[in-house]
Amino acid sequence: MSADEIRGTTHGTAPVPLSVLDLVTVGAGSTATDALRTSVELSRLAEARGFHRYWVAEHHSMPGVASSSPAVILAHLAARTDRIRLGSGGVMLPNHAPLVIAEQFGTLEAMAPGRIDLGLGRAPGTDGATAAALRRTDTLNEGADDFPQQLSELTRFLDDDFQDGHPYRRIHAIPGPVQGSSPGGVQSPHRPPVWLLGSSGFSARLAALLGLPFAFAHHFSAQNTIPALDLYRELFRPSEVLDKPYALIGVSALATDDEREASRQVKAAALNMIRLRTGRPGLFPDPDEAEKYEFSPMEEDFVRSWTGNIVHGTADEVRAGLDALQQRTGADELMLTTHAHSGELRLRSYELIADAYGLPTA
């Protein structure tokens, strides 16, 4: 596969393809059902407006995030879209048996041939106690340390190529390659491409050595973005998967018709993150609540730091910020995630960004 094949088509005046990362945000006063309905609307909007791919994150035990099961959500979205690439951003591999993930994404690929991405991370996507409950182990570091081995096992299940003598040689991930080809000679299902996700140098290095595409979480680890991308590009080894480096970055972005509303929303996002990091996760707060909240001096510092990494404002301001970020990092693709209290605001933000770049009209 070439980097150009991964890239797809850049529409309008965007410097690189634009994509969507969805956390299925649940705002105060709404429900998970509301959030999932918004995800369906957003995936259809993204497809109609020419966004390249639509990924769903894996998080657990967070009331304001309804994306605990990416594969289930992706199946739901696959049934309601036709062309846009769908994927995990990402599946936290240490939480799952590799065979299970190979089966889930083989099934997704059979549902939506040629449209599925398998993005993988090694973080738990939650707190330590929840990770222990997911993994049925008291050793919380187990899994992250074993990530390269788990990745190798998963890849072999996807390719159905365990060597003779391996204990898993007679095990096959279904749907998968063991089922052979269709009468037209096309293998069914197509193997979903694997991406590595990360927020530090570990995954950047591993993706480079394996010749895999890399997705960096700039939206919560901005200080590590350029060092990680430099490391990935420096160490990259061409592979059967990819001929040259391909890196996308996740970016928090919010466009509104009024700049003041954007500021209100990102302040609510900062309050949401403060509560999460201090062990008080809840539904995404209403911006009115955030305006009334009395932030401590330490929390005020966090708000300034956190909101400084969110590209927000009017559509033109967001476009300028995204263009500058792409030029600074050299990212091959920008994956936008929008944190806002209401589904309507999230949908509107992507519409405004699409308009600012001249993407196809719905």
MARVEXDREN-757756 format. One record per residue (C-alpha): residue number from 1; x, y, z; residue in three letters. Coordinates in nm, 3 decimals, always signed. Layout:
{k->NUM c1->X c2->Y c3->Z r->Ala}
...
***
This chain:
{k->1 c1->+0.000 c2->+0.000 c3->+0.000 r->Met}
{k->2 c1->+0.129 c2->+0.348 c3->-0.078 r->Ser}
{k->3 c1->+0.092 c2->+0.657 c3->+0.134 r->Ala}
{k->4 c1->-0.108 c2->+0.806 c3->-0.153 r->Asp}
{k->5 c1->-0.362 c2->+0.524 c3->-0.127 r->Glu}
{k->6 c1->-0.404 c2->+0.591 c3->+0.244 r->Ile}
{k->7 c1->-0.433 c2->+0.964 c3->+0.184 r->Arg}
{k->8 c1->-0.730 c2->+0.952 c3->-0.047 r->Gly}
{k->9 c1->-0.855 c2->+1.274 c3->-0.203 r->Thr}
{k->10 c1->-0.806 c2->+1.620 c3->-0.056 r->Thr}
{k->11 c1->-1.121 c2->+1.820 c3->-0.124 r->His}
{k->12 c1->-1.164 c2->+2.195 c3->-0.153 r->Gly}
{k->13 c1->-0.876 c2->+2.409 c3->-0.031 r->Thr}
{k->14 c1->-0.775 c2->+2.197 c3->+0.268 r->Ala}
{k->15 c1->-0.397 c2->+2.137 c3->+0.263 r->Pro}
{k->16 c1->-0.444 c2->+1.772 c3->+0.364 r->Val}
{k->17 c1->-0.743 c2->+1.539 c3->+0.408 r->Pro}
{k->18 c1->-0.971 c2->+1.625 c3->+0.700 r->Leu}
{k->19 c1->-1.126 c2->+1.349 c3->+0.912 r->Ser}
{k->20 c1->-1.342 c2->+1.309 c3->+1.224 r->Val}
{k->21 c1->-1.271 c2->+1.157 c3->+1.565 r->Leu}
{k->22 c1->-1.590 c2->+1.095 c3->+1.763 r->Asp}
{k->23 c1->-1.601 c2->+1.042 c3->+2.141 r->Leu}
{k->24 c1->-1.983 c2->+1.023 c3->+2.135 r->Val}
{k->25 c1->-2.007 c2->+1.306 c3->+2.388 r->Thr}
{k->26 c1->-2.302 c2->+1.299 c3->+2.630 r->Val}
{k->27 c1->-2.390 c2->+1.648 c3->+2.754 r->Gly}
{k->28 c1->-2.565 c2->+1.725 c3->+3.080 r->Ala}
{k->29 c1->-2.941 c2->+1.700 c3->+3.025 r->Gly}
{k->30 c1->-2.908 c2->+1.451 c3->+2.738 r->Ser}
{k->31 c1->-2.867 c2->+1.074 c3->+2.709 r->Thr}
{k->32 c1->-2.641 c2->+0.819 c3->+2.545 r->Ala}
{k->33 c1->-2.921 c2->+0.758 c3->+2.295 r->Thr}
{k->34 c1->-2.912 c2->+1.127 c3->+2.201 r->Asp}
{k->35 c1->-2.532 c2->+1.113 c3->+2.163 r->Ala}
{k->36 c1->-2.544 c2->+0.806 c3->+1.941 r->Leu}
{k->37 c1->-2.810 c2->+0.965 c3->+1.721 r->Arg}
{k->38 c1->-2.579 c2->+1.264 c3->+1.684 r->Thr}
{k->39 c1->-2.299 c2->+1.026 c3->+1.580 r->Ser}
{k->40 c1->-2.517 c2->+0.887 c3->+1.301 r->Val}
{k->41 c1->-2.600 c2->+1.239 c3->+1.184 r->Glu}
{k->42 c1->-2.236 c2->+1.342 c3->+1.206 r->Leu}
{k->43 c1->-2.109 c2->+1.040 c3->+1.013 r->Ser}
{k->44 c1->-2.358 c2->+1.110 c3->+0.735 r->Arg}
{k->45 c1->-2.265 c2->+1.478 c3->+0.736 r->Leu}
{k->46 c1->-1.895 c2->+1.392 c3->+0.723 r->Ala}
{k->47 c1->-1.954 c2->+1.161 c3->+0.428 r->Glu}
{k->48 c1->-2.163 c2->+1.415 c3->+0.240 r->Ala}
{k->49 c1->-1.914 c2->+1.698 c3->+0.297 r->Arg}
{k->50 c1->-1.605 c2->+1.507 c3->+0.189 r->Gly}
{k->51 c1->-1.430 c2->+1.428 c3->+0.517 r->Phe}
{k->52 c1->-1.197 c2->+1.133 c3->+0.457 r->His}
{k->53 c1->-1.252 c2->+0.900 c3->+0.754 r->Arg}
{k->54 c1->-1.459 c2->+0.876 c3->+1.071 r->Tyr}
{k->55 c1->-1.308 c2->+0.711 c3->+1.378 r->Trp}
{k->56 c1->-1.458 c2->+0.625 c3->+1.716 r->Val}
{k->57 c1->-1.253 c2->+0.624 c3->+2.037 r->Ala}
{k->58 c1->-1.258 c2->+0.364 c3->+2.316 r->Glu}
{k->59 c1->-1.316 c2->+0.499 c3->+2.668 r->His}
{k->60 c1->-1.460 c2->+0.334 c3->+2.976 r->His}
{k->61 c1->-1.637 c2->+0.439 c3->+3.297 r->Ser}
{k->62 c1->-1.679 c2->+0.799 c3->+3.179 r->Met}
{k->63 c1->-2.042 c2->+0.919 c3->+3.197 r->Pro}
{k->64 c1->-1.979 c2->+1.193 c3->+2.941 r->Gly}
{k->65 c1->-1.838 c2->+0.955 c3->+2.679 r->Val}
{k->66 c1->-2.059 c2->+0.685 c3->+2.525 r->Ala}
{k->67 c1->-1.792 c2->+0.518 c3->+2.311 r->Ser}
{k->68 c1->-1.701 c2->+0.219 c3->+2.527 r->Ser}
{k->69 c1->-1.757 c2->-0.025 c3->+2.241 r->Ser}
{k->70 c1->-1.614 c2->+0.104 c3->+1.911 r->Pro}
{k->71 c1->-1.693 c2->-0.209 c3->+1.709 r->Ala}
{k->72 c1->-2.062 c2->-0.194 c3->+1.798 r->Val}
{k->73 c1->-2.084 c2->+0.176 c3->+1.712 r->Ile}
{k->74 c1->-1.895 c2->+0.127 c3->+1.386 r->Leu}
{k->75 c1->-2.136 c2->-0.147 c3->+1.279 r->Ala}
{k->76 c1->-2.422 c2->+0.095 c3->+1.347 r->His}
{k->77 c1->-2.255 c2->+0.367 c3->+1.140 r->Leu}
{k->78 c1->-2.159 c2->+0.130 c3->+0.859 r->Ala}
{k->79 c1->-2.527 c2->+0.051 c3->+0.807 r->Ala}
{k->80 c1->-2.606 c2->+0.421 c3->+0.770 r->Arg}
{k->81 c1->-2.322 c2->+0.537 c3->+0.545 r->Thr}
{k->82 c1->-2.199 c2->+0.432 c3->+0.203 r->Asp}
{k->83 c1->-1.849 c2->+0.562 c3->+0.126 r->Arg}
{k->84 c1->-1.665 c2->+0.720 c3->+0.418 r->Ile}
{k->85 c1->-1.390 c2->+0.516 c3->+0.587 r->Arg}
{k->86 c1->-1.482 c2->+0.403 c3->+0.937 r->Leu}
{k->87 c1->-1.243 c2->+0.297 c3->+1.209 r->Gly}
{k->88 c1->-1.130 c2->+0.285 c3->+1.569 r->Ser}
{k->89 c1->-0.939 c2->+0.573 c3->+1.712 r->Gly}
{k->90 c1->-0.864 c2->+0.347 c3->+1.870 r->Gly}
{k->91 c1->-0.921 c2->+0.005 c3->+2.016 r->Val}
{k->92 c1->-0.711 c2->-0.025 c3->+2.332 r->Met}
{k->93 c1->-0.555 c2->-0.360 c3->+2.252 r->Leu}
{k->94 c1->-0.440 c2->-0.453 c3->+2.608 r->Pro}
{k->95 c1->-0.808 c2->-0.453 c3->+2.709 r->Asn}
{k->96 c1->-0.895 c2->-0.730 c3->+2.462 r->His}
{k->97 c1->-0.787 c2->-1.069 c3->+2.334 r->Ala}
{k->98 c1->-0.628 c2->-1.022 c3->+1.988 r->Pro}
{k->99 c1->-0.848 c2->-1.296 c3->+1.840 r->Leu}
{k->100 c1->-1.162 c2->-1.111 c3->+1.951 r->Val}
{k->101 c1->-1.046 c2->-0.790 c3->+1.781 r->Ile}
{k->102 c1->-0.955 c2->-0.980 c3->+1.463 r->Ala}
{k->103 c1->-1.304 c2->-1.132 c3->+1.458 r->Glu}
{k->104 c1->-1.480 c2->-0.801 c3->+1.529 r->Gln}
{k->105 c1->-1.295 c2->-0.610 c3->+1.260 r->Phe}
{k->106 c1->-1.315 c2->-0.897 c3->+1.015 r->Gly}
{k->107 c1->-1.691 c2->-0.879 c3->+1.064 r->Thr}
{k->108 c1->-1.690 c2->-0.503 c3->+1.013 r->Leu}
{k->109 c1->-1.485 c2->-0.543 c3->+0.697 r->Glu}
{k->110 c1->-1.736 c2->-0.797 c3->+0.567 r->Ala}
{k->111 c1->-2.016 c2->-0.547 c3->+0.640 r->Met}
{k->112 c1->-1.842 c2->-0.252 c3->+0.477 r->Ala}
{k->113 c1->-1.575 c2->-0.390 c3->+0.240 r->Pro}
{k->114 c1->-1.276 c2->-0.165 c3->+0.186 r->Gly}
{k->115 c1->-1.395 c2->+0.099 c3->+0.435 r->Arg}
{k->116 c1->-1.261 c2->-0.019 c3->+0.772 r->Ile}
{k->117 c1->-0.952 c2->+0.103 c3->+0.961 r->Asp}
{k->118 c1->-0.820 c2->-0.070 c3->+1.272 r->Leu}
{k->119 c1->-0.651 c2->+0.190 c3->+1.492 r->Gly}
{k->120 c1->-0.480 c2->+0.045 c3->+1.799 r->Leu}
{k->121 c1->-0.356 c2->+0.197 c3->+2.123 r->Gly}
{k->122 c1->-0.185 c2->+0.057 c3->+2.430 r->Arg}
{k->123 c1->-0.333 c2->+0.286 c3->+2.698 r->Ala}
{k->124 c1->-0.630 c2->+0.154 c3->+2.900 r->Pro}
{k->125 c1->-0.866 c2->+0.435 c3->+2.799 r->Gly}
{k->126 c1->-0.975 c2->+0.460 c3->+3.162 r->Thr}
{k->127 c1->-0.852 c2->+0.451 c3->+3.522 r->Asp}
{k->128 c1->-0.649 c2->+0.167 c3->+3.671 r->Gly}
{k->129 c1->-0.933 c2->-0.002 c3->+3.857 r->Ala}
{k->130 c1->-1.154 c2->-0.011 c3->+3.547 r->Thr}
{k->131 c1->-0.863 c2->-0.143 c3->+3.342 r->Ala}
{k->132 c1->-0.821 c2->-0.424 c3->+3.595 r->Ala}
{k->133 c1->-1.192 c2->-0.507 c3->+3.564 r->Ala}
{k->134 c1->-1.165 c2->-0.512 c3->+3.185 r->Leu}
{k->135 c1->-0.854 c2->-0.729 c3->+3.180 r->Arg}
{k->136 c1->-0.943 c2->-0.954 c3->+3.476 r->Arg}
{k->137 c1->-0.600 c2->-0.905 c3->+3.625 r->Thr}
{k->138 c1->-0.449 c2->-0.719 c3->+3.920 r->Asp}
{k->139 c1->-0.134 c2->-0.640 c3->+3.724 r->Thr}
{k->140 c1->-0.230 c2->-0.311 c3->+3.563 r->Leu}
{k->141 c1->+0.095 c2->-0.277 c3->+3.368 r->Asn}
{k->142 c1->+0.036 c2->-0.611 c3->+3.206 r->Glu}
{k->143 c1->-0.080 c2->-0.554 c3->+2.850 r->Gly}
{k->144 c1->+0.091 c2->-0.222 c3->+2.785 r->Ala}
{k->145 c1->+0.430 c2->-0.389 c3->+2.829 r->Asp}
{k->146 c1->+0.315 c2->-0.682 c3->+2.613 r->Asp}
{k->147 c1->+0.175 c2->-0.458 c3->+2.339 r->Phe}
{k->148 c1->+0.426 c2->-0.551 c3->+2.064 r->Pro}
{k->149 c1->+0.356 c2->-0.921 c3->+2.122 r->Gln}
{k->150 c1->-0.020 c2->-0.863 c3->+2.124 r->Gln}
{k->151 c1->+0.009 c2->-0.660 c3->+1.804 r->Leu}
{k->152 c1->+0.205 c2->-0.938 c3->+1.636 r->Ser}
{k->153 c1->-0.056 c2->-1.194 c3->+1.742 r->Glu}
{k->154 c1->-0.341 c2->-0.978 c3->+1.616 r->Leu}
{k->155 c1->-0.168 c2->-0.923 c3->+1.282 r->Thr}
{k->156 c1->-0.118 c2->-1.296 c3->+1.238 r->Arg}
{k->157 c1->-0.485 c2->-1.359 c3->+1.309 r->Phe}
{k->158 c1->-0.581 c2->-1.092 c3->+1.053 r->Leu}
{k->159 c1->-0.349 c2->-1.248 c3->+0.794 r->Asp}
{k->160 c1->-0.415 c2->-1.609 c3->+0.900 r->Asp}
{k->161 c1->-0.042 c2->-1.683 c3->+0.886 r->Asp}
{k->162 c1->+0.066 c2->-1.850 c3->+1.210 r->Phe}
{k->163 c1->+0.357 c2->-2.081 c3->+1.133 r->Gln}
{k->164 c1->+0.336 c2->-2.461 c3->+1.145 r->Asp}
{k->165 c1->+0.387 c2->-2.578 c3->+1.501 r->Gly}
{k->166 c1->+0.246 c2->-2.263 c3->+1.657 r->His}
{k->167 c1->-0.030 c2->-2.345 c3->+1.911 r->Pro}
{k->168 c1->-0.267 c2->-2.110 c3->+1.725 r->Tyr}
{k->169 c1->-0.195 c2->-2.252 c3->+1.378 r->Arg}
{k->170 c1->-0.534 c2->-2.424 c3->+1.357 r->Arg}
{k->171 c1->-0.727 c2->-2.123 c3->+1.487 r->Ile}
{k->172 c1->-0.881 c2->-1.886 c3->+1.230 r->His}
{k->173 c1->-1.038 c2->-1.544 c3->+1.276 r->Ala}
{k->174 c1->-1.374 c2->-1.557 c3->+1.103 r->Ile}
{k->175 c1->-1.459 c2->-1.368 c3->+0.885 r->Pro}
{k->176 c1->-1.108 c2->-1.383 c3->+0.746 r->Gly}
{k->177 c1->-0.865 c2->-1.504 c3->+0.480 r->Pro}
{k->178 c1->-0.920 c2->-1.873 c3->+0.553 r->Val}
{k->179 c1->-1.256 c2->-1.840 c3->+0.382 r->Gln}
{k->180 c1->-1.079 c2->-1.789 c3->+0.052 r->Gly}
{k->181 c1->-1.179 c2->-1.573 c3->-0.241 r->Ser}
{k->182 c1->-1.505 c2->-1.485 c3->-0.405 r->Ser}
{k->183 c1->-1.585 c2->-1.628 c3->-0.751 r->Pro}
{k->184 c1->-1.444 c2->-1.307 c3->-0.901 r->Gly}
{k->185 c1->-1.108 c2->-1.376 c3->-0.739 r->Gly}
{k->186 c1->-1.139 c2->-1.101 c3->-0.473 r->Val}
{k->187 c1->-1.038 c2->-1.213 c3->-0.127 r->Gln}
{k->188 c1->-1.326 c2->-1.187 c3->+0.116 r->Ser}
{k->189 c1->-1.304 c2->-1.000 c3->+0.338 r->Pro}
{k->190 c1->-1.037 c2->-0.743 c3->+0.261 r->His}
{k->191 c1->-0.786 c2->-0.711 c3->+0.544 r->Arg}
{k->192 c1->-0.848 c2->-0.387 c3->+0.738 r->Pro}
{k->193 c1->-0.534 c2->-0.172 c3->+0.756 r->Pro}
{k->194 c1->-0.374 c2->-0.140 c3->+1.101 r->Val}
{k->195 c1->-0.278 c2->+0.199 c3->+1.242 r->Trp}
{k->196 c1->-0.083 c2->+0.262 c3->+1.561 r->Leu}
{k->197 c1->-0.203 c2->+0.540 c3->+1.789 r->Leu}
{k->198 c1->+0.001 c2->+0.714 c3->+2.052 r->Gly}
{k->199 c1->+0.075 c2->+1.021 c3->+2.263 r->Ser}
{k->200 c1->+0.447 c2->+0.961 c3->+2.316 r->Ser}
{k->201 c1->+0.752 c2->+0.820 c3->+2.142 r->Gly}
{k->202 c1->+0.677 c2->+0.452 c3->+2.214 r->Phe}
{k->203 c1->+0.408 c2->+0.403 c3->+1.949 r->Ser}
{k->204 c1->+0.587 c2->+0.640 c3->+1.710 r->Ala}
{k->205 c1->+0.897 c2->+0.421 c3->+1.725 r->Arg}
{k->206 c1->+0.701 c2->+0.095 c3->+1.692 r->Leu}
{k->207 c1->+0.494 c2->+0.225 c3->+1.398 r->Ala}
{k->208 c1->+0.814 c2->+0.336 c3->+1.225 r->Ala}
{k->209 c1->+0.994 c2->+0.006 c3->+1.273 r->Leu}
{k->210 c1->+0.692 c2->-0.190 c3->+1.148 r->Leu}
{k->211 c1->+0.624 c2->+0.044 c3->+0.856 r->Gly}
{k->212 c1->+0.270 c2->+0.128 c3->+0.971 r->Leu}
{k->213 c1->+0.069 c2->+0.451 c3->+0.949 r->Pro}
{k->214 c1->+0.076 c2->+0.652 c3->+1.272 r->Phe}
{k->215 c1->-0.189 c2->+0.864 c3->+1.446 r->Ala}
{k->216 c1->-0.072 c2->+1.101 c3->+1.717 r->Phe}
{k->217 c1->-0.299 c2->+1.241 c3->+1.990 r->Ala}
{k->218 c1->-0.207 c2->+1.607 c3->+1.958 r->His}
{k->219 c1->-0.538 c2->+1.700 c3->+2.121 r->His}
{k->220 c1->-0.416 c2->+1.591 c3->+2.464 r->Phe}
{k->221 c1->-0.038 c2->+1.566 c3->+2.425 r->Ser}
{k->222 c1->+0.052 c2->+1.871 c3->+2.218 r->Ala}
{k->223 c1->+0.397 c2->+1.912 c3->+2.372 r->Gln}
{k->224 c1->+0.499 c2->+1.570 c3->+2.236 r->Asn}
{k->225 c1->+0.362 c2->+1.609 c3->+1.883 r->Thr}
{k->226 c1->+0.665 c2->+1.728 c3->+1.689 r->Ile}
{k->227 c1->+0.920 c2->+1.507 c3->+1.874 r->Pro}
{k->228 c1->+0.701 c2->+1.200 c3->+1.813 r->Ala}
{k->229 c1->+0.645 c2->+1.279 c3->+1.445 r->Leu}
{k->230 c1->+1.016 c2->+1.349 c3->+1.395 r->Asp}
{k->231 c1->+1.101 c2->+1.015 c3->+1.557 r->Leu}
{k->232 c1->+0.846 c2->+0.832 c3->+1.340 r->Tyr}
{k->233 c1->+0.979 c2->+0.983 c3->+1.018 r->Arg}
{k->234 c1->+1.343 c2->+0.935 c3->+1.113 r->Glu}
{k->235 c1->+1.307 c2->+0.565 c3->+1.200 r->Leu}
{k->236 c1->+1.049 c2->+0.468 c3->+0.937 r->Phe}
{k->237 c1->+1.119 c2->+0.148 c3->+0.745 r->Arg}
{k->238 c1->+0.920 c2->+0.085 c3->+0.425 r->Pro}
{k->239 c1->+0.708 c2->-0.229 c3->+0.447 r->Ser}
{k->240 c1->+0.455 c2->-0.427 c3->+0.249 r->Glu}
{k->241 c1->+0.197 c2->-0.214 c3->+0.425 r->Val}
{k->242 c1->+0.335 c2->+0.133 c3->+0.356 r->Leu}
{k->243 c1->+0.606 c2->+0.272 c3->+0.128 r->Asp}
{k->244 c1->+0.675 c2->+0.597 c3->+0.316 r->Lys}
{k->245 c1->+0.569 c2->+0.758 c3->+0.646 r->Pro}
{k->246 c1->+0.208 c2->+0.864 c3->+0.687 r->Tyr}
{k->247 c1->+0.108 c2->+1.049 c3->+1.002 r->Ala}
{k->248 c1->-0.221 c2->+1.203 c3->+1.103 r->Leu}
{k->249 c1->-0.276 c2->+1.407 c3->+1.417 r->Ile}
{k->250 c1->-0.587 c2->+1.434 c3->+1.630 r->Gly}
{k->251 c1->-0.684 c2->+1.799 c3->+1.685 r->Val}
{k->252 c1->-0.946 c2->+1.953 c3->+1.913 r->Ser}
{k->253 c1->-1.133 c2->+2.203 c3->+1.697 r->Ala}
{k->254 c1->-1.455 c2->+2.396 c3->+1.748 r->Leu}
{k->255 c1->-1.602 c2->+2.648 c3->+1.506 r->Ala}
{k->256 c1->-1.908 c2->+2.853 c3->+1.595 r->Thr}
{k->257 c1->-2.100 c2->+3.138 c3->+1.435 r->Asp}
{k->258 c1->-2.000 c2->+3.355 c3->+1.730 r->Asp}
{k->259 c1->-1.650 c2->+3.361 c3->+1.882 r->Glu}
{k->260 c1->-1.787 c2->+3.414 c3->+2.233 r->Arg}
{k->261 c1->-1.983 c2->+3.090 c3->+2.213 r->Glu}
{k->262 c1->-1.667 c2->+2.905 c3->+2.114 r->Ala}
{k->263 c1->-1.492 c2->+3.043 c3->+2.423 r->Ser}
{k->264 c1->-1.782 c2->+2.936 c3->+2.643 r->Arg}
{k->265 c1->-1.776 c2->+2.585 c3->+2.504 r->Gln}
{k->266 c1->-1.401 c2->+2.532 c3->+2.540 r->Val}
{k->267 c1->-1.419 c2->+2.655 c3->+2.900 r->Lys}
{k->268 c1->-1.683 c2->+2.387 c3->+2.962 r->Ala}
{k->269 c1->-1.449 c2->+2.134 c3->+2.796 r->Ala}
{k->270 c1->-1.172 c2->+2.238 c3->+3.034 r->Ala}
{k->271 c1->-1.403 c2->+2.196 c3->+3.335 r->Leu}
{k->272 c1->-1.498 c2->+1.853 c3->+3.206 r->Asn}
{k->273 c1->-1.130 c2->+1.756 c3->+3.186 r->Met}
{k->274 c1->-1.057 c2->+1.892 c3->+3.535 r->Ile}
{k->275 c1->-1.331 c2->+1.674 c3->+3.679 r->Arg}
{k->276 c1->-1.206 c2->+1.374 c3->+3.487 r->Leu}
{k->277 c1->-0.846 c2->+1.418 c3->+3.603 r->Arg}
{k->278 c1->-0.948 c2->+1.467 c3->+3.964 r->Thr}
{k->279 c1->-1.157 c2->+1.149 c3->+3.975 r->Gly}
{k->280 c1->-1.497 c2->+1.320 c3->+3.938 r->Arg}
{k->281 c1->-1.607 c2->+1.230 c3->+3.584 r->Pro}
{k->282 c1->-1.959 c2->+1.327 c3->+3.484 r->Gly}
{k->283 c1->-2.170 c2->+1.434 c3->+3.189 r->Leu}
{k->284 c1->-2.020 c2->+1.709 c3->+2.973 r->Phe}
{k->285 c1->-2.111 c2->+2.030 c3->+3.159 r->Pro}
{k->286 c1->-2.334 c2->+2.302 c3->+3.024 r->Asp}
{k->287 c1->-2.133 c2->+2.616 c3->+2.943 r->Pro}
{k->288 c1->-2.358 c2->+2.816 c3->+3.178 r->Asp}
{k->289 c1->-2.241 c2->+2.588 c3->+3.458 r->Glu}
{k->290 c1->-1.879 c2->+2.642 c3->+3.358 r->Ala}
{k->291 c1->-1.925 c2->+3.020 c3->+3.364 r->Glu}
{k->292 c1->-2.059 c2->+3.004 c3->+3.720 r->Lys}
{k->293 c1->-1.793 c2->+2.761 c3->+3.841 r->Tyr}
{k->294 c1->-1.530 c2->+2.911 c3->+4.072 r->Glu}
{k->295 c1->-1.196 c2->+2.785 c3->+3.942 r->Phe}
{k->296 c1->-0.905 c2->+2.771 c3->+4.184 r->Ser}
{k->297 c1->-0.580 c2->+2.943 c3->+4.078 r->Pro}
{k->298 c1->-0.435 c2->+2.602 c3->+3.987 r->Met}
{k->299 c1->-0.748 c2->+2.519 c3->+3.786 r->Glu}
{k->300 c1->-0.729 c2->+2.856 c3->+3.609 r->Glu}
{k->301 c1->-0.376 c2->+2.767 c3->+3.497 r->Asp}
{k->302 c1->-0.505 c2->+2.437 c3->+3.365 r->Phe}
{k->303 c1->-0.790 c2->+2.609 c3->+3.179 r->Val}
{k->304 c1->-0.544 c2->+2.842 c3->+3.003 r->Arg}
{k->305 c1->-0.318 c2->+2.551 c3->+2.910 r->Ser}
{k->306 c1->-0.598 c2->+2.321 c3->+2.796 r->Trp}
{k->307 c1->-0.792 c2->+2.575 c3->+2.593 r->Thr}
{k->308 c1->-0.469 c2->+2.694 c3->+2.432 r->Gly}
{k->309 c1->-0.449 c2->+2.359 c3->+2.252 r->Asn}
{k->310 c1->-0.804 c2->+2.381 c3->+2.116 r->Ile}
{k->311 c1->-0.837 c2->+2.547 c3->+1.777 r->Val}
{k->312 c1->-1.154 c2->+2.748 c3->+1.828 r->His}
{k->313 c1->-1.340 c2->+3.055 c3->+1.716 r->Gly}
{k->314 c1->-1.518 c2->+3.150 c3->+1.396 r->Thr}
{k->315 c1->-1.483 c2->+2.931 c3->+1.088 r->Ala}
{k->316 c1->-1.211 c2->+3.152 c3->+0.941 r->Asp}
{k->317 c1->-1.019 c2->+3.154 c3->+1.270 r->Glu}
{k->318 c1->-1.037 c2->+2.777 c3->+1.295 r->Val}
{k->319 c1->-0.923 c2->+2.735 c3->+0.936 r->Arg}
{k->320 c1->-0.624 c2->+2.963 c3->+1.000 r->Ala}
{k->321 c1->-0.536 c2->+2.770 c3->+1.315 r->Gly}
{k->322 c1->-0.560 c2->+2.432 c3->+1.143 r->Leu}
{k->323 c1->-0.352 c2->+2.550 c3->+0.847 r->Asp}
{k->324 c1->-0.082 c2->+2.680 c3->+1.080 r->Ala}
{k->325 c1->-0.079 c2->+2.357 c3->+1.281 r->Leu}
{k->326 c1->-0.048 c2->+2.145 c3->+0.966 r->Gln}
{k->327 c1->+0.239 c2->+2.357 c3->+0.839 r->Gln}
{k->328 c1->+0.415 c2->+2.340 c3->+1.176 r->Arg}
{k->329 c1->+0.386 c2->+1.962 c3->+1.211 r->Thr}
{k->330 c1->+0.385 c2->+1.847 c3->+0.849 r->Gly}
{k->331 c1->+0.092 c2->+1.616 c3->+0.930 r->Ala}
{k->332 c1->-0.040 c2->+1.418 c3->+0.633 r->Asp}
{k->333 c1->-0.396 c2->+1.434 c3->+0.766 r->Glu}
{k->334 c1->-0.588 c2->+1.627 c3->+1.033 r->Leu}
{k->335 c1->-0.845 c2->+1.435 c3->+1.237 r->Met}
{k->336 c1->-1.078 c2->+1.678 c3->+1.410 r->Leu}
{k->337 c1->-1.251 c2->+1.607 c3->+1.739 r->Thr}
{k->338 c1->-1.509 c2->+1.854 c3->+1.866 r->Thr}
{k->339 c1->-1.594 c2->+1.882 c3->+2.235 r->His}
{k->340 c1->-1.918 c2->+2.070 c3->+2.288 r->Ala}
{k->341 c1->-2.216 c2->+2.033 c3->+2.518 r->His}
{k->342 c1->-2.481 c2->+1.985 c3->+2.248 r->Ser}
{k->343 c1->-2.497 c2->+1.764 c3->+1.944 r->Gly}
{k->344 c1->-2.628 c2->+2.056 c3->+1.741 r->Glu}
{k->345 c1->-2.315 c2->+2.259 c3->+1.812 r->Leu}
{k->346 c1->-2.090 c2->+1.970 c3->+1.716 r->Arg}
{k->347 c1->-2.270 c2->+1.923 c3->+1.386 r->Leu}
{k->348 c1->-2.263 c2->+2.297 c3->+1.319 r->Arg}
{k->349 c1->-1.889 c2->+2.310 c3->+1.386 r->Ser}
{k->350 c1->-1.810 c2->+2.052 c3->+1.119 r->Tyr}
{k->351 c1->-2.043 c2->+2.229 c3->+0.874 r->Glu}
{k->352 c1->-1.863 c2->+2.558 c3->+0.932 r->Leu}
{k->353 c1->-1.520 c2->+2.401 c3->+0.891 r->Ile}
{k->354 c1->-1.631 c2->+2.227 c3->+0.571 r->Ala}
{k->355 c1->-1.762 c2->+2.560 c3->+0.439 r->Asp}
{k->356 c1->-1.438 c2->+2.738 c3->+0.531 r->Ala}
{k->357 c1->-1.239 c2->+2.490 c3->+0.321 r->Tyr}
{k->358 c1->-1.485 c2->+2.475 c3->+0.035 r->Gly}
{k->359 c1->-1.560 c2->+2.107 c3->+0.084 r->Leu}
{k->360 c1->-1.843 c2->+1.961 c3->-0.125 r->Pro}
{k->361 c1->-2.190 c2->+2.075 c3->-0.026 r->Thr}
{k->362 c1->-2.426 c2->+1.815 c3->+0.117 r->Ala}
***
